[in-house]
């Protein structure tokens, strides 16, 4: 079977904490091992020809986690961005970010800004990190910006121009790991017609072969977009 490659894949990376707890390890260890899954999936998506990959890296709700865990996550994000810039440039991957980025610690924002500047000219694939991100918050943010602009009538195209990244296309496929069956406030506007793929595999165990299984499953779907084919 010829695999149909989705233009835009979004991933809800779930199960880091459970992976660690199952092994009697601190939750942060699951996040550390999950970093290798991020690397593997970026390579797999690039190899497959995916043009846009969006990773649900840190949700707006994640700020409610224990302070030490949040601190560790921010530190790992900063280190990962620093270490991966050369590899991302080698792969031709451009880094972007969406979310309430002002809530991020300044040192993290500085490294994120640097990563985006250093990869801005890459055009093989766009890697978007959803950071301090919530789908409802993005929609409210867009509404407020529209009000501030003075626009009185809005259609879907106009509304989309006020999202965090108006150049980000609708999602074709959303993958969620760890056996959970919900969107968890991820890309609510952009996922209106997304295909959903759920796997029991915990994120730290998710690798290239798992990503390609998701693409194979996507290839079997008939996307009607509300029409009769």
Biotite code that builds the C-alpha atoms (Angstrom):
import biotite.structure as struc

atoms = struc.array([
    struc.Atom([0.000, 0.000, 0.000], chain_id="A", res_id=1, res_name="UNK", atom_name="CA", element="C"),
    struc.Atom([1.268, 3.428, -0.919], chain_id="A", res_id=2, res_name="UNK", atom_name="CA", element="C"),
    struc.Atom([1.430, 5.628, 2.157], chain_id="A", res_id=3, res_name="UNK", atom_name="CA", element="C"),
    struc.Atom([-0.388, 8.959, 1.894], chain_id="A", res_id=4, res_name="UNK", atom_name="CA", element="C"),
    struc.Atom([1.702, 11.572, 3.642], chain_id="A", res_id=5, res_name="UNK", atom_name="CA", element="C"),
    struc.Atom([-0.223, 14.178, 5.632], chain_id="A", res_id=6, res_name="UNK", atom_name="CA", element="C"),
    struc.Atom([0.928, 17.753, 5.153], chain_id="A", res_id=7, res_name="UNK", atom_name="CA", element="C"),
    struc.Atom([0.553, 18.639, 8.823], chain_id="A", res_id=8, res_name="UNK", atom_name="CA", element="C"),
    struc.Atom([0.907, 16.228, 11.736], chain_id="A", res_id=9, res_name="UNK", atom_name="CA", element="C"),
    struc.Atom([0.256, 17.225, 15.338], chain_id="A", res_id=10, res_name="UNK", atom_name="CA", element="C"),
    struc.Atom([1.381, 15.049, 18.248], chain_id="A", res_id=11, res_name="UNK", atom_name="CA", element="C"),
    struc.Atom([0.124, 15.014, 21.828], chain_id="A", res_id=12, res_name="UNK", atom_name="CA", element="C"),
    struc.Atom([3.131, 13.537, 23.591], chain_id="A", res_id=13, res_name="UNK", atom_name="CA", element="C"),
    struc.Atom([1.621, 11.766, 26.592], chain_id="A", res_id=14, res_name="UNK", atom_name="CA", element="C"),
    struc.Atom([2.857, 9.204, 29.090], chain_id="A", res_id=15, res_name="UNK", atom_name="CA", element="C"),
    struc.Atom([6.232, 10.489, 30.285], chain_id="A", res_id=16, res_name="UNK", atom_name="CA", element="C"),
    struc.Atom([5.219, 10.491, 33.938], chain_id="A", res_id=17, res_name="UNK", atom_name="CA", element="C"),
    struc.Atom([3.610, 7.054, 33.794], chain_id="A", res_id=18, res_name="UNK", atom_name="CA", element="C"),
    struc.Atom([6.656, 5.630, 32.007], chain_id="A", res_id=19, res_name="UNK", atom_name="CA", element="C"),
    struc.Atom([8.862, 6.792, 34.888], chain_id="A", res_id=20, res_name="UNK", atom_name="CA", element="C"),
    struc.Atom([6.484, 5.713, 37.648], chain_id="A", res_id=21, res_name="UNK", atom_name="CA", element="C"),
    struc.Atom([6.190, 2.216, 36.169], chain_id="A", res_id=22, res_name="UNK", atom_name="CA", element="C"),
    struc.Atom([9.953, 1.941, 36.619], chain_id="A", res_id=23, res_name="UNK", atom_name="CA", element="C"),
    struc.Atom([10.072, 3.474, 40.087], chain_id="A", res_id=24, res_name="UNK", atom_name="CA", element="C"),
    struc.Atom([11.802, 6.580, 38.740], chain_id="A", res_id=25, res_name="UNK", atom_name="CA", element="C"),
    struc.Atom([11.112, 10.279, 39.292], chain_id="A", res_id=26, res_name="UNK", atom_name="CA", element="C"),
    struc.Atom([8.664, 11.721, 36.745], chain_id="A", res_id=27, res_name="UNK", atom_name="CA", element="C"),
    struc.Atom([11.359, 13.944, 35.313], chain_id="A", res_id=28, res_name="UNK", atom_name="CA", element="C"),
    struc.Atom([13.209, 10.858, 34.045], chain_id="A", res_id=29, res_name="UNK", atom_name="CA", element="C"),
    struc.Atom([10.294, 10.124, 31.733], chain_id="A", res_id=30, res_name="UNK", atom_name="CA", element="C"),
    struc.Atom([10.626, 13.596, 30.256], chain_id="A", res_id=31, res_name="UNK", atom_name="CA", element="C"),
    struc.Atom([14.365, 13.100, 29.745], chain_id="A", res_id=32, res_name="UNK", atom_name="CA", element="C"),
    struc.Atom([13.889, 9.819, 27.879], chain_id="A", res_id=33, res_name="UNK", atom_name="CA", element="C"),
    struc.Atom([11.022, 11.389, 25.935], chain_id="A", res_id=34, res_name="UNK", atom_name="CA", element="C"),
    struc.Atom([13.516, 13.800, 24.388], chain_id="A", res_id=35, res_name="UNK", atom_name="CA", element="C"),
    struc.Atom([14.935, 10.940, 22.317], chain_id="A", res_id=36, res_name="UNK", atom_name="CA", element="C"),
    struc.Atom([11.417, 10.240, 21.033], chain_id="A", res_id=37, res_name="UNK", atom_name="CA", element="C"),
    struc.Atom([11.232, 13.877, 19.910], chain_id="A", res_id=38, res_name="UNK", atom_name="CA", element="C"),
    struc.Atom([14.471, 13.478, 17.981], chain_id="A", res_id=39, res_name="UNK", atom_name="CA", element="C"),
    struc.Atom([13.300, 10.223, 16.412], chain_id="A", res_id=40, res_name="UNK", atom_name="CA", element="C"),
    struc.Atom([9.937, 11.635, 15.332], chain_id="A", res_id=41, res_name="UNK", atom_name="CA", element="C"),
    struc.Atom([11.480, 14.755, 13.800], chain_id="A", res_id=42, res_name="UNK", atom_name="CA", element="C"),
    struc.Atom([13.757, 12.545, 11.699], chain_id="A", res_id=43, res_name="UNK", atom_name="CA", element="C"),
    struc.Atom([10.857, 10.253, 10.751], chain_id="A", res_id=44, res_name="UNK", atom_name="CA", element="C"),
    struc.Atom([8.582, 13.121, 9.757], chain_id="A", res_id=45, res_name="UNK", atom_name="CA", element="C"),
    struc.Atom([11.297, 14.689, 7.639], chain_id="A", res_id=46, res_name="UNK", atom_name="CA", element="C"),
    struc.Atom([12.036, 11.320, 6.000], chain_id="A", res_id=47, res_name="UNK", atom_name="CA", element="C"),
    struc.Atom([8.344, 10.773, 5.235], chain_id="A", res_id=48, res_name="UNK", atom_name="CA", element="C"),
    struc.Atom([7.932, 14.174, 3.628], chain_id="A", res_id=49, res_name="UNK", atom_name="CA", element="C"),
    struc.Atom([5.706, 15.776, 6.246], chain_id="A", res_id=50, res_name="UNK", atom_name="CA", element="C"),
    struc.Atom([5.819, 19.543, 5.742], chain_id="A", res_id=51, res_name="UNK", atom_name="CA", element="C"),
    struc.Atom([4.552, 20.651, 9.169], chain_id="A", res_id=52, res_name="UNK", atom_name="CA", element="C"),
    struc.Atom([5.047, 18.899, 12.507], chain_id="A", res_id=53, res_name="UNK", atom_name="CA", element="C"),
    struc.Atom([3.522, 20.426, 15.636], chain_id="A", res_id=54, res_name="UNK", atom_name="CA", element="C"),
    struc.Atom([4.448, 19.016, 19.047], chain_id="A", res_id=55, res_name="UNK", atom_name="CA", element="C"),
    struc.Atom([2.302, 19.697, 22.120], chain_id="A", res_id=56, res_name="UNK", atom_name="CA", element="C"),
    struc.Atom([5.324, 20.443, 24.261], chain_id="A", res_id=57, res_name="UNK", atom_name="CA", element="C"),
    struc.Atom([3.875, 22.284, 27.266], chain_id="A", res_id=58, res_name="UNK", atom_name="CA", element="C"),
    struc.Atom([0.208, 23.153, 27.732], chain_id="A", res_id=59, res_name="UNK", atom_name="CA", element="C"),
    struc.Atom([-1.224, 26.198, 29.493], chain_id="A", res_id=60, res_name="UNK", atom_name="CA", element="C"),
    struc.Atom([-2.566, 23.765, 32.095], chain_id="A", res_id=61, res_name="UNK", atom_name="CA", element="C"),
    struc.Atom([0.894, 22.300, 32.706], chain_id="A", res_id=62, res_name="UNK", atom_name="CA", element="C"),
    struc.Atom([1.814, 25.390, 34.734], chain_id="A", res_id=63, res_name="UNK", atom_name="CA", element="C"),
    struc.Atom([-0.269, 23.822, 37.517], chain_id="A", res_id=64, res_name="UNK", atom_name="CA", element="C"),
    struc.Atom([2.160, 20.904, 37.874], chain_id="A", res_id=65, res_name="UNK", atom_name="CA", element="C"),
    struc.Atom([4.613, 20.814, 40.823], chain_id="A", res_id=66, res_name="UNK", atom_name="CA", element="C"),
    struc.Atom([7.085, 23.685, 40.628], chain_id="A", res_id=67, res_name="UNK", atom_name="CA", element="C"),
    struc.Atom([10.112, 21.377, 40.532], chain_id="A", res_id=68, res_name="UNK", atom_name="CA", element="C"),
    struc.Atom([8.703, 19.445, 37.567], chain_id="A", res_id=69, res_name="UNK", atom_name="CA", element="C"),
    struc.Atom([7.930, 22.666, 35.681], chain_id="A", res_id=70, res_name="UNK", atom_name="CA", element="C"),
    struc.Atom([11.429, 23.949, 36.400], chain_id="A", res_id=71, res_name="UNK", atom_name="CA", element="C"),
    struc.Atom([12.953, 20.703, 35.134], chain_id="A", res_id=72, res_name="UNK", atom_name="CA", element="C"),
    struc.Atom([10.834, 20.806, 31.967], chain_id="A", res_id=73, res_name="UNK", atom_name="CA", element="C"),
    struc.Atom([11.887, 24.376, 31.208], chain_id="A", res_id=74, res_name="UNK", atom_name="CA", element="C"),
    struc.Atom([15.543, 23.471, 31.755], chain_id="A", res_id=75, res_name="UNK", atom_name="CA", element="C"),
    struc.Atom([15.297, 20.451, 29.431], chain_id="A", res_id=76, res_name="UNK", atom_name="CA", element="C"),
    struc.Atom([13.587, 22.549, 26.777], chain_id="A", res_id=77, res_name="UNK", atom_name="CA", element="C"),
    struc.Atom([16.377, 25.100, 26.913], chain_id="A", res_id=78, res_name="UNK", atom_name="CA", element="C"),
    struc.Atom([19.117, 22.464, 26.711], chain_id="A", res_id=79, res_name="UNK", atom_name="CA", element="C"),
    struc.Atom([17.363, 20.586, 23.891], chain_id="A", res_id=80, res_name="UNK", atom_name="CA", element="C"),
    struc.Atom([17.011, 23.728, 21.779], chain_id="A", res_id=81, res_name="UNK", atom_name="CA", element="C"),
    struc.Atom([20.675, 24.616, 22.263], chain_id="A", res_id=82, res_name="UNK", atom_name="CA", element="C"),
    struc.Atom([21.907, 21.126, 21.413], chain_id="A", res_id=83, res_name="UNK", atom_name="CA", element="C"),
    struc.Atom([19.633, 20.491, 18.436], chain_id="A", res_id=84, res_name="UNK", atom_name="CA", element="C"),
    struc.Atom([20.101, 23.657, 16.382], chain_id="A", res_id=85, res_name="UNK", atom_name="CA", element="C"),
    struc.Atom([22.966, 22.201, 14.339], chain_id="A", res_id=86, res_name="UNK", atom_name="CA", element="C"),
    struc.Atom([21.037, 18.995, 13.643], chain_id="A", res_id=87, res_name="UNK", atom_name="CA", element="C"),
    struc.Atom([17.866, 20.894, 12.745], chain_id="A", res_id=88, res_name="UNK", atom_name="CA", element="C"),
    struc.Atom([19.830, 23.025, 10.312], chain_id="A", res_id=89, res_name="UNK", atom_name="CA", element="C"),
    struc.Atom([21.345, 19.877, 8.825], chain_id="A", res_id=90, res_name="UNK", atom_name="CA", element="C"),
    struc.Atom([17.835, 18.455, 8.314], chain_id="A", res_id=91, res_name="UNK", atom_name="CA", element="C"),
    struc.Atom([16.516, 21.741, 6.942], chain_id="A", res_id=92, res_name="UNK", atom_name="CA", element="C"),
    struc.Atom([13.980, 22.089, 9.753], chain_id="A", res_id=93, res_name="UNK", atom_name="CA", element="C"),
    struc.Atom([12.632, 25.497, 10.684], chain_id="A", res_id=94, res_name="UNK", atom_name="CA", element="C"),
    struc.Atom([11.607, 26.059, 14.327], chain_id="A", res_id=95, res_name="UNK", atom_name="CA", element="C"),
    struc.Atom([8.499, 28.024, 15.249], chain_id="A", res_id=96, res_name="UNK", atom_name="CA", element="C"),
    struc.Atom([6.509, 28.341, 18.479], chain_id="A", res_id=97, res_name="UNK", atom_name="CA", element="C"),
    struc.Atom([2.890, 29.059, 19.359], chain_id="A", res_id=98, res_name="UNK", atom_name="CA", element="C"),
    struc.Atom([1.290, 29.786, 22.708], chain_id="A", res_id=99, res_name="UNK", atom_name="CA", element="C"),
    struc.Atom([1.401, 32.338, 25.487], chain_id="A", res_id=100, res_name="UNK", atom_name="CA", element="C"),
    struc.Atom([5.161, 32.608, 25.116], chain_id="A", res_id=101, res_name="UNK", atom_name="CA", element="C"),
    struc.Atom([5.452, 35.586, 27.483], chain_id="A", res_id=102, res_name="UNK", atom_name="CA", element="C"),
    struc.Atom([4.813, 33.189, 30.373], chain_id="A", res_id=103, res_name="UNK", atom_name="CA", element="C"),
    struc.Atom([7.998, 31.269, 29.625], chain_id="A", res_id=104, res_name="UNK", atom_name="CA", element="C"),
    struc.Atom([11.083, 32.125, 31.716], chain_id="A", res_id=105, res_name="UNK", atom_name="CA", element="C"),
    struc.Atom([13.233, 34.744, 30.015], chain_id="A", res_id=106, res_name="UNK", atom_name="CA", element="C"),
    struc.Atom([16.217, 32.423, 29.569], chain_id="A", res_id=107, res_name="UNK", atom_name="CA", element="C"),
    struc.Atom([13.966, 29.907, 27.797], chain_id="A", res_id=108, res_name="UNK", atom_name="CA", element="C"),
    struc.Atom([12.480, 32.626, 25.578], chain_id="A", res_id=109, res_name="UNK", atom_name="CA", element="C"),
    struc.Atom([15.961, 33.836, 24.696], chain_id="A", res_id=110, res_name="UNK", atom_name="CA", element="C"),
    struc.Atom([17.081, 30.372, 23.580], chain_id="A", res_id=111, res_name="UNK", atom_name="CA", element="C"),
    struc.Atom([13.797, 29.828, 21.725], chain_id="A", res_id=112, res_name="UNK", atom_name="CA", element="C"),
    struc.Atom([14.180, 33.140, 19.902], chain_id="A", res_id=113, res_name="UNK", atom_name="CA", element="C"),
    struc.Atom([17.753, 32.185, 18.992], chain_id="A", res_id=114, res_name="UNK", atom_name="CA", element="C"),
    struc.Atom([16.636, 28.796, 17.652], chain_id="A", res_id=115, res_name="UNK", atom_name="CA", element="C"),
    struc.Atom([13.930, 30.412, 15.532], chain_id="A", res_id=116, res_name="UNK", atom_name="CA", element="C"),
    struc.Atom([16.343, 32.981, 14.111], chain_id="A", res_id=117, res_name="UNK", atom_name="CA", element="C"),
    struc.Atom([19.028, 30.389, 13.373], chain_id="A", res_id=118, res_name="UNK", atom_name="CA", element="C"),
    struc.Atom([16.629, 28.076, 11.519], chain_id="A", res_id=119, res_name="UNK", atom_name="CA", element="C"),
    struc.Atom([14.423, 30.721, 9.872], chain_id="A", res_id=120, res_name="UNK", atom_name="CA", element="C"),
    struc.Atom([15.723, 30.051, 6.344], chain_id="A", res_id=121, res_name="UNK", atom_name="CA", element="C"),
    struc.Atom([15.251, 26.270, 6.484], chain_id="A", res_id=122, res_name="UNK", atom_name="CA", element="C"),
    struc.Atom([12.451, 25.060, 4.218], chain_id="A", res_id=123, res_name="UNK", atom_name="CA", element="C"),
    struc.Atom([12.367, 21.241, 4.345], chain_id="A", res_id=124, res_name="UNK", atom_name="CA", element="C"),
    struc.Atom([9.944, 21.083, 7.274], chain_id="A", res_id=125, res_name="UNK", atom_name="CA", element="C"),
    struc.Atom([8.418, 23.408, 9.865], chain_id="A", res_id=126, res_name="UNK", atom_name="CA", element="C"),
    struc.Atom([8.643, 22.191, 13.456], chain_id="A", res_id=127, res_name="UNK", atom_name="CA", element="C"),
    struc.Atom([6.211, 24.103, 15.670], chain_id="A", res_id=128, res_name="UNK", atom_name="CA", element="C"),
    struc.Atom([6.489, 23.813, 19.433], chain_id="A", res_id=129, res_name="UNK", atom_name="CA", element="C"),
    struc.Atom([3.204, 24.441, 21.245], chain_id="A", res_id=130, res_name="UNK", atom_name="CA", element="C"),
    struc.Atom([4.458, 26.043, 24.465], chain_id="A", res_id=131, res_name="UNK", atom_name="CA", element="C"),
    struc.Atom([2.302, 27.421, 27.259], chain_id="A", res_id=132, res_name="UNK", atom_name="CA", element="C"),
    struc.Atom([-0.376, 26.604, 24.716], chain_id="A", res_id=133, res_name="UNK", atom_name="CA", element="C"),
    struc.Atom([-4.121, 26.132, 24.980], chain_id="A", res_id=134, res_name="UNK", atom_name="CA", element="C"),
    struc.Atom([-6.528, 25.896, 22.056], chain_id="A", res_id=135, res_name="UNK", atom_name="CA", element="C"),
    struc.Atom([-9.289, 27.850, 23.774], chain_id="A", res_id=136, res_name="UNK", atom_name="CA", element="C"),
    struc.Atom([-6.832, 30.527, 24.833], chain_id="A", res_id=137, res_name="UNK", atom_name="CA", element="C"),
    struc.Atom([-5.626, 30.831, 21.236], chain_id="A", res_id=138, res_name="UNK", atom_name="CA", element="C"),
    struc.Atom([-9.204, 31.391, 20.057], chain_id="A", res_id=139, res_name="UNK", atom_name="CA", element="C"),
    struc.Atom([-9.867, 33.995, 22.764], chain_id="A", res_id=140, res_name="UNK", atom_name="CA", element="C"),
    struc.Atom([-6.564, 35.665, 21.896], chain_id="A", res_id=141, res_name="UNK", atom_name="CA", element="C"),
    struc.Atom([-7.643, 35.848, 18.243], chain_id="A", res_id=142, res_name="UNK", atom_name="CA", element="C"),
    struc.Atom([-11.034, 37.336, 19.179], chain_id="A", res_id=143, res_name="UNK", atom_name="CA", element="C"),
    struc.Atom([-9.383, 40.043, 21.272], chain_id="A", res_id=144, res_name="UNK", atom_name="CA", element="C"),
    struc.Atom([-6.988, 40.916, 18.470], chain_id="A", res_id=145, res_name="UNK", atom_name="CA", element="C"),
    struc.Atom([-9.894, 41.170, 16.023], chain_id="A", res_id=146, res_name="UNK", atom_name="CA", element="C"),
    struc.Atom([-11.742, 43.489, 18.411], chain_id="A", res_id=147, res_name="UNK", atom_name="CA", element="C"),
    struc.Atom([-8.632, 45.648, 18.773], chain_id="A", res_id=148, res_name="UNK", atom_name="CA", element="C"),
    struc.Atom([-8.274, 45.823, 14.985], chain_id="A", res_id=149, res_name="UNK", atom_name="CA", element="C"),
    struc.Atom([-11.759, 47.304, 14.633], chain_id="A", res_id=150, res_name="UNK", atom_name="CA", element="C"),
    struc.Atom([-12.984, 44.630, 12.199], chain_id="A", res_id=151, res_name="UNK", atom_name="CA", element="C"),
    struc.Atom([-16.773, 44.315, 12.510], chain_id="A", res_id=152, res_name="UNK", atom_name="CA", element="C"),
    struc.Atom([-17.515, 41.280, 10.338], chain_id="A", res_id=153, res_name="UNK", atom_name="CA", element="C"),
    struc.Atom([-15.437, 38.097, 10.382], chain_id="A", res_id=154, res_name="UNK", atom_name="CA", element="C"),
    struc.Atom([-15.409, 35.013, 8.198], chain_id="A", res_id=155, res_name="UNK", atom_name="CA", element="C"),
    struc.Atom([-13.308, 31.890, 8.774], chain_id="A", res_id=156, res_name="UNK", atom_name="CA", element="C"),
    struc.Atom([-10.410, 33.101, 6.665], chain_id="A", res_id=157, res_name="UNK", atom_name="CA", element="C"),
    struc.Atom([-10.299, 36.433, 8.475], chain_id="A", res_id=158, res_name="UNK", atom_name="CA", element="C"),
    struc.Atom([-10.442, 34.734, 11.870], chain_id="A", res_id=159, res_name="UNK", atom_name="CA", element="C"),
    struc.Atom([-7.596, 32.369, 10.987], chain_id="A", res_id=160, res_name="UNK", atom_name="CA", element="C"),
    struc.Atom([-5.330, 35.326, 10.233], chain_id="A", res_id=161, res_name="UNK", atom_name="CA", element="C"),
    struc.Atom([-5.423, 36.275, 13.927], chain_id="A", res_id=162, res_name="UNK", atom_name="CA", element="C"),
    struc.Atom([-4.338, 32.899, 15.312], chain_id="A", res_id=163, res_name="UNK", atom_name="CA", element="C"),
    struc.Atom([-0.884, 32.520, 16.879], chain_id="A", res_id=164, res_name="UNK", atom_name="CA", element="C"),
    struc.Atom([0.610, 31.418, 13.538], chain_id="A", res_id=165, res_name="UNK", atom_name="CA", element="C"),
    struc.Atom([-1.687, 32.244, 10.622], chain_id="A", res_id=166, res_name="UNK", atom_name="CA", element="C"),
    struc.Atom([0.651, 30.410, 8.234], chain_id="A", res_id=167, res_name="UNK", atom_name="CA", element="C"),
    struc.Atom([0.127, 27.100, 10.044], chain_id="A", res_id=168, res_name="UNK", atom_name="CA", element="C"),
    struc.Atom([-2.240, 24.978, 7.910], chain_id="A", res_id=169, res_name="UNK", atom_name="CA", element="C"),
    struc.Atom([-5.046, 22.861, 9.290], chain_id="A", res_id=170, res_name="UNK", atom_name="CA", element="C"),
    struc.Atom([-3.931, 19.588, 10.857], chain_id="A", res_id=171, res_name="UNK", atom_name="CA", element="C"),
    struc.Atom([-4.350, 16.447, 8.764], chain_id="A", res_id=172, res_name="UNK", atom_name="CA", element="C"),
    struc.Atom([-3.410, 13.923, 11.452], chain_id="A", res_id=173, res_name="UNK", atom_name="CA", element="C"),
    struc.Atom([-3.247, 14.131, 15.236], chain_id="A", res_id=174, res_name="UNK", atom_name="CA", element="C"),
    struc.Atom([-1.364, 11.380, 17.050], chain_id="A", res_id=175, res_name="UNK", atom_name="CA", element="C"),
    struc.Atom([-1.847, 10.864, 20.781], chain_id="A", res_id=176, res_name="UNK", atom_name="CA", element="C"),
    struc.Atom([0.247, 8.416, 22.771], chain_id="A", res_id=177, res_name="UNK", atom_name="CA", element="C"),
    struc.Atom([-0.319, 6.585, 26.088], chain_id="A", res_id=178, res_name="UNK", atom_name="CA", element="C"),
    struc.Atom([-3.820, 5.278, 25.410], chain_id="A", res_id=179, res_name="UNK", atom_name="CA", element="C"),
    struc.Atom([-5.732, 8.488, 26.104], chain_id="A", res_id=180, res_name="UNK", atom_name="CA", element="C"),
    struc.Atom([-8.620, 9.461, 23.807], chain_id="A", res_id=181, res_name="UNK", atom_name="CA", element="C"),
    struc.Atom([-8.980, 13.226, 23.953], chain_id="A", res_id=182, res_name="UNK", atom_name="CA", element="C"),
    struc.Atom([-7.589, 16.391, 22.355], chain_id="A", res_id=183, res_name="UNK", atom_name="CA", element="C"),
    struc.Atom([-6.717, 18.101, 25.642], chain_id="A", res_id=184, res_name="UNK", atom_name="CA", element="C"),
    struc.Atom([-7.187, 21.613, 24.258], chain_id="A", res_id=185, res_name="UNK", atom_name="CA", element="C"),
    struc.Atom([-4.743, 21.067, 21.379], chain_id="A", res_id=186, res_name="UNK", atom_name="CA", element="C"),
    struc.Atom([-5.169, 22.975, 18.101], chain_id="A", res_id=187, res_name="UNK", atom_name="CA", element="C"),
    struc.Atom([-8.948, 23.158, 18.458], chain_id="A", res_id=188, res_name="UNK", atom_name="CA", element="C"),
    struc.Atom([-9.460, 25.489, 15.487], chain_id="A", res_id=189, res_name="UNK", atom_name="CA", element="C"),
    struc.Atom([-6.917, 23.837, 13.212], chain_id="A", res_id=190, res_name="UNK", atom_name="CA", element="C"),
    struc.Atom([-8.099, 20.262, 13.892], chain_id="A", res_id=191, res_name="UNK", atom_name="CA", element="C"),
    struc.Atom([-11.689, 20.679, 12.666], chain_id="A", res_id=192, res_name="UNK", atom_name="CA", element="C"),
    struc.Atom([-11.244, 17.885, 10.112], chain_id="A", res_id=193, res_name="UNK", atom_name="CA", element="C"),
    struc.Atom([-8.143, 16.175, 11.470], chain_id="A", res_id=194, res_name="UNK", atom_name="CA", element="C"),
    struc.Atom([-7.881, 12.405, 11.487], chain_id="A", res_id=195, res_name="UNK", atom_name="CA", element="C"),
    struc.Atom([-7.164, 11.078, 14.975], chain_id="A", res_id=196, res_name="UNK", atom_name="CA", element="C"),
    struc.Atom([-4.771, 8.248, 15.786], chain_id="A", res_id=197, res_name="UNK", atom_name="CA", element="C"),
    struc.Atom([-4.442, 6.842, 19.301], chain_id="A", res_id=198, res_name="UNK", atom_name="CA", element="C"),
    struc.Atom([-1.785, 4.408, 20.479], chain_id="A", res_id=199, res_name="UNK", atom_name="CA", element="C"),
    struc.Atom([-1.202, 2.810, 23.887], chain_id="A", res_id=200, res_name="UNK", atom_name="CA", element="C"),
    struc.Atom([2.547, 3.328, 23.478], chain_id="A", res_id=201, res_name="UNK", atom_name="CA", element="C"),
    struc.Atom([3.922, 5.700, 26.099], chain_id="A", res_id=202, res_name="UNK", atom_name="CA", element="C"),
    struc.Atom([5.766, 8.665, 24.633], chain_id="A", res_id=203, res_name="UNK", atom_name="CA", element="C"),
    struc.Atom([9.283, 7.641, 25.819], chain_id="A", res_id=204, res_name="UNK", atom_name="CA", element="C"),
    struc.Atom([8.830, 4.374, 23.889], chain_id="A", res_id=205, res_name="UNK", atom_name="CA", element="C"),
    struc.Atom([7.487, 6.028, 20.718], chain_id="A", res_id=206, res_name="UNK", atom_name="CA", element="C"),
    struc.Atom([9.983, 5.844, 17.861], chain_id="A", res_id=207, res_name="UNK", atom_name="CA", element="C"),
    struc.Atom([10.228, 6.074, 14.083], chain_id="A", res_id=208, res_name="UNK", atom_name="CA", element="C"),
    struc.Atom([8.455, 2.767, 13.440], chain_id="A", res_id=209, res_name="UNK", atom_name="CA", element="C"),
    struc.Atom([5.516, 3.899, 15.590], chain_id="A", res_id=210, res_name="UNK", atom_name="CA", element="C"),
    struc.Atom([5.273, 7.123, 13.605], chain_id="A", res_id=211, res_name="UNK", atom_name="CA", element="C"),
    struc.Atom([5.163, 5.214, 10.327], chain_id="A", res_id=212, res_name="UNK", atom_name="CA", element="C"),
    struc.Atom([2.415, 2.945, 11.712], chain_id="A", res_id=213, res_name="UNK", atom_name="CA", element="C"),
    struc.Atom([0.356, 6.067, 12.288], chain_id="A", res_id=214, res_name="UNK", atom_name="CA", element="C"),
    struc.Atom([0.981, 7.183, 8.697], chain_id="A", res_id=215, res_name="UNK", atom_name="CA", element="C"),
    struc.Atom([-0.050, 3.744, 7.414], chain_id="A", res_id=216, res_name="UNK", atom_name="CA", element="C"),
    struc.Atom([-3.282, 3.969, 9.379], chain_id="A", res_id=217, res_name="UNK", atom_name="CA", element="C"),
    struc.Atom([-3.882, 7.484, 8.051], chain_id="A", res_id=218, res_name="UNK", atom_name="CA", element="C"),
    struc.Atom([-3.465, 6.155, 4.511], chain_id="A", res_id=219, res_name="UNK", atom_name="CA", element="C"),
    struc.Atom([-6.502, 3.910, 5.007], chain_id="A", res_id=220, res_name="UNK", atom_name="CA", element="C"),
    struc.Atom([-8.771, 6.801, 5.922], chain_id="A", res_id=221, res_name="UNK", atom_name="CA", element="C"),
    struc.Atom([-11.220, 8.316, 3.435], chain_id="A", res_id=222, res_name="UNK", atom_name="CA", element="C"),
    struc.Atom([-11.366, 12.038, 4.100], chain_id="A", res_id=223, res_name="UNK", atom_name="CA", element="C"),
    struc.Atom([-14.707, 13.480, 2.993], chain_id="A", res_id=224, res_name="UNK", atom_name="CA", element="C"),
    struc.Atom([-14.643, 16.912, 4.656], chain_id="A", res_id=225, res_name="UNK", atom_name="CA", element="C"),
    struc.Atom([-18.443, 16.692, 4.963], chain_id="A", res_id=226, res_name="UNK", atom_name="CA", element="C"),
    struc.Atom([-18.951, 15.813, 1.297], chain_id="A", res_id=227, res_name="UNK", atom_name="CA", element="C"),
    struc.Atom([-20.250, 12.662, -0.364], chain_id="A", res_id=228, res_name="UNK", atom_name="CA", element="C"),
    struc.Atom([-17.565, 10.929, -2.407], chain_id="A", res_id=229, res_name="UNK", atom_name="CA", element="C"),
])
